[in-house]
Amino acid sequence: MFASVADPAASRIPIAVPRSTLGTVAAVRVATWNVNSLKQRLPRLLPWLDERRPDVVCLQETKLADDQFEKLLGDELATRGYASAPHGEAAWNGVAILSRVGLDDVVKGIAGAPGFPNPEARAVAATCGGIRIHSVYVPNGREPDSDHYRYKLAWLASLREAVAAGPEDAIVCGDMNIAPTDEDVFDPTAYIGHTHVTAPEREALSELEGLGLHDVVREHWPDRRIFTYWDYRAGMFHQDLGMRIDLVLASGPVAARVKAAWVDRKARKGKGPSDHAPVMVDLDEAPDGDIGPVVPPPSAPVTKRGFKKLPQS
């Protein structure tokens, strides 16, 4: 599926932690979470790490420069056994990978990817437990046919090239800012004329999946109502008026190992949450069992027609 090519433009950063043994580590829990400001979400993140105990965590929208990431989280992560690979910028964007199953061959950014106008901190990759992990925060697109929309499509094309150049065991996960189908939004008519659902965006996502990647949550729960993002406005979360834009895409050998795939809805509740919930994938073993697509179960489905003013995630 994947061919090996040089990657001269991306930044390869050595990580000062013991390198993992080559090969695949079994029984890995992988999570991806757009935290919408790591500094704001720290009181939520640390207890969540202790409760869910993921082995690999992909974070997006950290909004922290790398030195500030280390200052804020370095000691806390070390005591929990995580090495980290942040790629951030102050106040905007930012991604990271946390791992306690090895963190090798870290690459910050994507070779040849466009900027807006300069390169942004939207992708970081590393090999964790024998799997090439990509944590991505896809550009929003803002308005169809805008400069930012065209930037989004070009950026996705560069991501596809980077993933195609990697090893066969791979996961691409994060905030894709694309709902794959109309079933992944609470009401398709509410999104007419907006980004996240247009045909070119969905085609770009399909081309990425065309490398042999599987949308493991949807494949695991093909007929269920599943969202990962709910706007902060009153009632959107509690009425389950959301979108599924946070995805875990796994290559065939990795997808075959999935024992559970679910959205941790509990992390979206309570005081000071992100507007996104973590997406969890258990490989080889499911510590909590195959517990359903959204945990705890969502509210009863609600259809609200004519909902025209939509948030930008």
Buried (B, 14 or more C-beta within 10 A) or exposed (E): BBEEEEBEEBEEBEBEBEEBEEEBBEBBBBBBBBBBBBEBBBEBBBEBBEEBEBBBBBBBBBBBBBEBBBEBBBEEBEEEEBBBBBBBBEEEBBBBBBBBBBBBBBBBBBBBBBEBEEBBBBBBBBBBBBBBBBBBBBBBBBEBEEEEBBBBBBBBBBBBBBBBBBBEBBBBBBBBBBBBEEBBBBBEEBBEEBBBBBEBBBBBBEEBBEBBBBBBBBEBBEEEBBBBBBBEEEEBBEBBBBBBBBBBBBBEBBBEBBBBBBBBBBBBEEEEBBBBBBBBBBBEEBEEEBBBBBBEEBEEEEEEEEBEEBEEB
